[in-house]
């Protein structure tokens, strides 16, 4: 690509929208590949005679490492640029999926997912989603919401692909196909990533610029050490941990719950895809809401909405129809939540080291991914029911909503 200021200024299409499209596909592919794990849950459990807690650990461990390594990925992206980091992540993710397909033990799958899918996904996801808020200001919430619609599309399409591949290829052959997708799609798109508009002589939203704005040194915001001394960072961190625990509980346990209650396996798998499709709608519905009422209020509302959805799951008769309603409601609020979180980070901490700060904030999602599904799986193994785990999920989300509601906004957002 020719990335000189003169050629950049003559483009009719603002390059920020190319970033949005690239992140749409990158985030959607990376997220869809790991969220498709629920399709293989029962097949892996049967083949290795594993408990639900053990199989849940494959996903939970990978997500935990995903968001921990995302901090390192964000740190490296701020220093080396996103292309190198995302390309390396694509190679790691493909390798992890392939190694999982060749594993002969449940421990081998856990390690393959943790090292390959976990680290690789973190190196893809965090550096990618951190880019969009830097390219926009007036339409920051809207553009970020559009980019993260890719997560919903990937969550819908890749589980369906996994289901289609499961019978002819088995769970292991399906993982080989997924490895090729990770390498080709994520590796190829990494070459389109540019860290911020100033790098090619542009300004956020493609506005006319002054010579001062051309300097990369003018990017406002906090360093990581300054953000860590900010009380709001730790409030958002704890709220994100609680919310993530419930989100990943849904992705791991919703399908097994539906099957346990006598619903058809193939129809139950569609619940995860429905969460993904609903999350796309949620990004459109709620993605621009933060531009109007503020990111903090929006994210509090999203957590409260997810709590109401989990209450629906818990207290209504577990028919397939009721579970699909849950997937629609939960997915919409979940979509609004994940599209707002990067916007919130930009508003409070600025773009100076945004990838690093978002990476640090998202380590809370790693802890939530480890705690939520595993805790729910253990409670199920002990009690034979999901009731206790779902009650805990409702409590987690209400606490998260209240934490965000009572944080004070910055007088002037970045």
N, C-alpha and C positions, 0 to 999 in steps of 0.2 A: 504493500500500500504506500502511496505517496502521501506523507503526513506533513507536508510543509505548510506554513501559515498561509501562503498565497493560494495554494490549491484548496486548502480547507475553507477559505473564505468564499471561494467561488461555487462551492457546492450548493445546490438548491435545497437538498435535504440536510437538515441539521444532523451532524454525526451522532448526537446524543440519542436519536431514535434508532440508529444502527446498534448502539450500545444496548438499548432497551431490547431490541430483537435478539441480539446475541445472548444476553442474560436470560431472556425468556426461554430459549432453547437449552442453555447450559444448566440453569437451575432446575428446569423441568426434567431434563434427562437424568441428572445426578439424583434428584429427590425421587423420581419415579422408579429408578432402578433399586433403590433400597426399600421404598415403601411397598414394592411388589413382593417383598419377602412374605407377606401374609398368605399369598397364593401357595407358597411352598411349605407353609407351617405344618400341615397335617402329613404331607408326604415325607418330610424330614423326620418328624416325630415317629412315624411308623417304621421307617427304614432303620433308624438307630435306637428304637425303643426308648425314646427320651421323654421326660416329663415336660409339662408346659413351661415350668420355670426354666428348665434347661434350654428349650428351644427359644423361649423369649429372650434368653441371654445373648443369643446370636444377634438379634436385632438391637437389643438394648446396649450391648457392649459396643457394637459398631457405631451407633448414634452417639454414645458417650465419647468415643474416640474422635468421631466426626467433628463434634463441636469443640473438643479440646484442641485438636489439630487445626481447626479453623482459626484459632488465635494465632498459632504459628504461621499459618497461611496468610492471614491478614498482615501480620508483621513483615513477612517476606515480600508481600505484594507492595507494601508502602515503600520498600527499599529496592526491590529488583524489578518491579512492574508486574502487572497481573498475568501477562502472557506466559512467562516462564513458569510461574507457580501453578497456573491452571493446567498447562500442558503436562507438567510433572504429575499433578493430581489425576489427570485422565489415565496416564500410564499405570499409576498405582491402583486405581479403581478397577481397571480392566484386569490387571494381574490378580487382584484379590478375588474377583468373581471367578476367574479361571481356576485359581487354586482351590476355591471352595468346591468347584465342580469335581475336582480330583480327590477330595478328602475322603478318607475311609472311616473317620471318627467324628463324633459331634464336637470334640475339642478342636479338631482340624478346621472345621467350618467356623467355629467361634473365632479362632485366630486369623483365618483368612479374611473374614469380614472385618475384624477389628483393625488389622494392619493395612489391608488393601482398600476395602470399601470405606472404612472409617477415616483413615488418614487421607486417602485420595479424595473422598467426598468433601472433606473439610477444606482441602486445598482448592477445590473447584468452587464450592458454594459461597464461602465467605468473601473471597476476593472478587467474585462476580457481583453478588448483590450489593456490595459496598460501592460499586461504581456509579450506579444510577443516581443516587441523591447528589453526587458531586456535579452531575451534568445538567441539573435542573434546579430552579429555585421557585418560580411562580407555580409550576406544575409538578412539583417534587412528589407530592403524594400520588397524583394521578399516574405519572410516569413509572414510579416504583410499583404501584399496583398492577399496571399493565405488564411490567417485566416479570413480576412474581406470579402472574397468571400461568406462566409456564409450569410452575410447581403443580398447580391444579391439573393442567393438561397431562403432565407426566404421571401424576398420581392416578389419573383416570385411564390413560392409554396403556402404560407399561404393565400394570397388573392384568389387564385384559390380554395383552400379548403373552404374558407369563402363563395365564390360564390356557390360552390356545396352544402354547408350546408344551405344556406339562404332559399331556397324554402321549403325543408322538415322540417327545425327546426325553421325558422325565425331568425331574428338578435339576439334575446335573447337566444335561444337555442344554436346558433352558439357560443355565448360568453361562455357558460358553457363548451363546448368542448375545446375552446381555453384556458380556465382556467386550465383544466386537463393537456393540453400540456405544459403549462408554469411550472406547478408544477413538472411533471415527468421529462421532458427534462432538464430544467435549474437547478432544484434542484438536480437531479442525477449527472449532469456533474460538479457541484461545488466541488465535492470531488476529482477531478483530478487536481485541480489548485494548483500550487506551485509558490511562488512569484518570485524566480530567481534561476538560476542554482547553485549559491553558497550554497543555502540551502540544496542541496543534493550532495555536493562535486564535482560539475561540473563547467565549465566555458562556456561563450557564444560560440555558434557554436559547442560545444562538444570538443573543443581543449584541448590538454594536459595542465595541470595547474602546477603552482608553489605553494609552501606553502603560499606565500603572497596572491595569488589569491583566496585561500580557505577562506580567511576572508571576512565576509560580510561588514566589515568596509571599504573595499577598493573600494566599488561601488562609482564611481565618479559622480559628478553632483551638482546641486544647490538645496537648500531648497526652499520651496514655497515662503518665504519672500524674498529670493534673486532673484527668478524668477520674482516676482512682481515688483522688482526695475529695471528689465531689459526692455529696450525700445522695444525690439523685441517682448516680450510677448504681449504688448498692441497693437502693429501693427497686429500681428496674431489674436488677440482677435477680433478686429474690423472687419478685413477681414473675419473671420469665421462667425461673426454675419450676415454680408451682404450675404454671400454665403448660409448660412443655411436658411435664409428667403426665398430664391428662391427655394431651394431644397424642403422645406416643402410645398411651394405653389404648386409645381408640384404634390406632393403626394395627396394633398387635392382637388385641383381644376381641374386637367387634365381630370378625368373621367366625372365630371359634365359638363365641357366645351364640351367634345365630344358628350355627350347625347343631350345637348342644340342645337347642330348643326346637329341633325337628324341622328346620328349614333346609331346603335343597342346597347342596354344596355350591353349585355353579351360580345360583341366584344370590347366595350369601356373599360370594366373592365380589359381586357387583356392588356391594355396599362401599367398599374402599374406593372404587371408581366414582361412586356417587359423591362421596366426600370430596374427591378431587374436582369433579364438575361443579359442585356447589361452591367450592372455594374460589373457583374462577368467577362465578357470579358475585361472591362476596368481595372480591378485589375490585370489581367494577362498581358495586353498590357502595362499598365503604372506602375504596382506595382514595377517592378524592375528599372523603369526609374530614380527614386531618387537615386539608387545606382550608377548611371552613371553621371547624370548632377546635382545632389543635390536636396534635398527635397524642398527648397525654390523656385527654378525655376520650378520644377514640379508642385507645387501647384498653382503657378501663371498661368501656362499654362492650368491647369484644369479649373480654374475659367473663363478664356477667352473662352475656348471651350464651356462651359455651356452657356455663353452669346450669342455665335453664334447660339446655339441650340434654345434658347428662341426666338431669332429673327426669326428663321424658323417657330416656333409655331405662332408667331404674324402675320407675313406678308404673309404666304402662305394660300391658300384656305383650310379650316379646314375639309378636307376629312379624312376618317379613315386611308387611306394610308399615307398621310402626317403626321398625328399625330403619327403613328407608327414609321416613320422615326425620328421624334422628340424624341420619347421615346428611340430609339436606340442610337442616338447621345448624348443626354443629359445623359442617363444612363451610357454610357462608360466613359465620363468625370467625372461624379459624382463618379463612382466607383474608378477611379484613385485618386480623391480628398480625399475620406475618408480613403483610404489605405495609403496615404502619410502623413496625419496630425499627427498620432502618431509617425511616423518616424521623422518628423520635430521636434516634441517636444523632442524626445530623442536626436537628433543631437544638438539642441540648449541648452537644460537644463539638460541632463544626466539622469541616472537611480536612483539617490539617493532617490528622492521622486516623481517618475514619475507618479504614480497613482494620487497623490494629484494634481500635476501640470496639468496633462491632464484633471482631473476633473474640475479644475478652468478654464482652457481654454475652455472646452466644455460648461460652463455656457453661453457662447456666443451663442451656438446653441439653448439653451433654449429661449433666448431672440429672436433669429431669428425665431424660431418655433411659438412664440406668435405673432410676428409682421407680418411676411410674409403672412401666410394664412388668418389671421384675417383682415389685411389691404386689401388684395385682395377681400375677401368676402364683406367687407363694401363698397369698391369701386364698386363692381358689383351690390350690392343692390341699390346704389344711381344712377348708370349710365346705368345699364342693359347690360353692356359689360365688357369683361376682358381686353380691350385695355390699359387702364391707368395702371392697375396692372402689365401687362406684360412689358410695357415700363419702369416702375420703376424697375422691376426685371433685365432687361438688364443693366440699370445704376448701380444697386447694384453690379452686377458681374464684370463689367469693373473696378469699383473703387477698389474692392477687389483684382483683378488681379494686378493692378498698385501698390497697397500697398505692396504686397508680392514681386513684382519685384524689388523694390528699397530698400529692407532691406539688410543689409550687412551680409554675412555668417560669422560664427565663423571661425577663422583661423584654428583651429583643432576641428572638430566635436567630440562630445562625442561618 
